[in-house]
Amino acid sequence: VQLQASGGGLVQAGGSLRLSCAASGSIRIINIMGWYRQAPGKQRELVASITSSGITNYTDSVKARFTISRDNAKNTVNLQMNSLKTEDTAVYYCNADLMTGWVARGVYWGQGTQVTVSS
């Protein structure tokens, strides 16, 4: 199983970016997909997650600014980030909690994509 993330970059404060992540490989079902981020000197934190039925969860600092979505048929998850702030600067990682078989289950990570918000 591989998760391939894309869409990071440099943007001015107040701008927008869209992150995408595609999961591939021997996947039976993906339970939860999410985005985490890690800023320099800080612990990795959950930004947003979404279940297979579309239930979303956001960390307080991004509510009303970020929107997570997924396409179950394509095994993809997106993160639309609006009204970006300098404190959103971090490496963003996509994450998937999935089943590769009827019993086998695992958590997988993408390679990380840098988001830099300038003032």
Secondary structure as UniProt FT lines:
FT   STRAND          2..6
FT   STRAND          9..12
FT   TURN            13..14
FT   STRAND          17..24
FT   STRAND          29..38
FT   TURN            40..41
FT   STRAND          45..51
FT   TURN            52..53
FT   STRAND          56..58
FT   HELIX           60..62
FT   TURN            63..65
FT   STRAND          66..71
FT   TURN            72..75
FT   STRAND          76..81
FT   HELIX           86..88
FT   STRAND          90..99
FT   STRAND          105..109
FT   STRAND          113..118
//
